[in-house]
């Protein structure tokens, strides 16, 4: 993107316009992993090609061609009717993704999104880097855009409509930079543009040179107001896009499919949009729902439960692959819906004690095991408030939980399933050399007929092994010694 000579960009108002000239095609083709000729047609009585992909263009298909002629030229050409609902849904998805760059994106017309990025230029390191970051993220969504930036939203729109990918930071340069643009960049009726062309006005500069009073009488005050907003002479407020509190978006597939790779291809588009939405809110997803819509019958529901908040599309895509590979679909899928069910603030990254090892790797492993084996097959252990060691733990889902209170005394990492008599555990070897800590009296359970009265000690054998032993104080074998756990 070319940049006009500028002064400082600190604390300046800067609007970026993203215009999507191929939106009718990309709204459908972005979910298609097959590189086959594809075209979008429009028209009832005599449909014509509105847009086509590179493969279709390579075999001679072009915009404006009759569909019948296109099919005669390329019999394998897939032709879809234009769906404006898909286009509007795609623009809303882009606006949700773009909320990571601005708190208030705006939808403009049928093919453009406006972003006020002036407040975040310090974060990105300048306007060029901000625009580069925006453009770098769009391919993951499946879109290509013309990007322009200017101090006013109308000026940015005019640049994008004229296919001028320029950046104007200094408002004093607006008139000079907009002057070469064709009058088609100005939002005015076709009849007015034709009348201006008839009198030899073909550029914005020539339009600005006309007397304002005569221009207003001939074409109405709206044209003058548009030019004044572009030059910053009039306020140019924009209605912000009202993003939903929970992320939810739908992707139509160009053809029904049930292959894992085809479903993953489309799902990754949605995960990229989700990542931008989460980043703009400082959140991470804890629970996601993927609905696979079938032509007949209820949708297939896939749930992703995470142990820690995440907004990494690559990690979420890996979990989704594991879940899709173990899911048996009843029919082909024609649409995919991705929605968040629980989000939590994403805190700073925890670093591991050891260099080169990320602390999040263990949670990622747990999440992949849950996705591959099922949530019910993986569990975590949590201390439970019961003094009896064999009852002082419970299983629970491996999600992040608040820290539990641990008993005050030392506890071994390896607790035997059932206490064993010390002589049987040592199998005839010499008894422990010394009791190195204790006693700790544990007396509990009288209310449920599982009464225990024990004195626990730390004992060290001659070989250096540390055991957790107790002396029975009740029951049928009082004063007997048992091993309940092993420290090392």
Secondary structure, DSSP 8 states (H G I E B T S, - for coil): -EE------TT---EEEEE-TTHHHHHHHTT------EEEEE-SSS-EEEEE-HHHHHTT--TT-BHHHHHHH-TT-EEEE--HHHHHHHHHHHHHHGGGT-S--EEETTTEEEEE-GGGHHHHTSHHHHHHHHHHHHHHHT---EEEEESSHHHHHHHHHTT--EE---GGGHHHHHTTSBGGGS---HHHHHHHHHTT--BHHHHHHS-HHHHHHHH-HHHHHHHHHHTTSS----------SS-EEEEEEEEEE--HHHHHHHHHHHHHHHHHHHHHHTEEEEEEEEEEEESSS--EEEEEEEEEEE--HHHHHHHHHHHHHT---SS-EEEEEEEEEEEEE-----B-SSTT-BTTHHHHHHHHHHHHH-GGG--EEEE-S-SSGGGSEEEE-SS--------SS---SEEEEEEEEHHHHHTTS---SEEEEEEEEEEE-GGGT--EEEEEEEEE-TTS-EEEEEEE-SSSSTT-EEEEEE--
